[in-house]
Structures are given as C-alpha cells and as structure tokens.
Amino acid sequence: MWSDFSYSGRSIRCRITDRRPFIRGRVIDLSVSAARCVGMMASGVVRVSLE
C-alpha cells in the first residue's frame, strides 16, 4: 500500500509496510527519513487521513 503524505507544504509518497503502531489512537508510524523529508520532526505527531 502506498500513501501520499503532505505536511507544511512538502509532500512525499510513502510505502506503508506496517499499520500497527504501539500507541493507542495512532494509525501508522512514519519512518524517520520520511518525517525529515516533510519537515515534521519537531511536531512528532500529526493528523492524517488514509483512503
């Protein structure tokens, strides 16, 4: 499964390999390198929608 992820004006296409994060209420974990690419390292958690 692939997902297009946008944050703060930057976009990246990510391959979703695992949909079971270890924290309740979260849907996916973004890799560190993908989080760096879109500039969300400081915020850590963001709201997303999957289709």
N, C-alpha and C positions, 0 to 999 in steps of 0.2 A: 504494500500500500504506500502511495506517495501523497504528500501534503504540501501545498504551497503555504508558507508561513510569512506573514508580514508584521513588522514592528518598527516603529519610529521612522517610517519612510523607506525602510530597507526590506527586501524580500529574498527568500531562499526557498528552494524546493528540497524537501527532506523526505527520506525514506523512513517510514515508520516500521521499526522492527519489533517493538515490544509495547504493548498497551497496558501494562500493569505497574504503575508507579507504586512506590512503597508508602505513600502518604495519602490518607483518605481525602476524597474530594478532588483529586487530580486525575487527569485523563491520560496524559502522555508525559514522558520525560524527553526534553530536547537535549541533544548532545552538547557538550561544552563548546566544541568548534562551531556548531550551528548557532548557538546562543551568541558567541562572539561575532559571527558574521552579521547578525541583525542588530547587534548593539544592546542586548538585554541582560548582560552580565550583572549590572548594578541592581536591576529590579528583581531578578531571580525568578519570580512567578508572574505570569501574565495570563489573561483570559483568552482562550482560543475557541474556535468552533470547527468541528470536523464534519465533513459532508460525505 
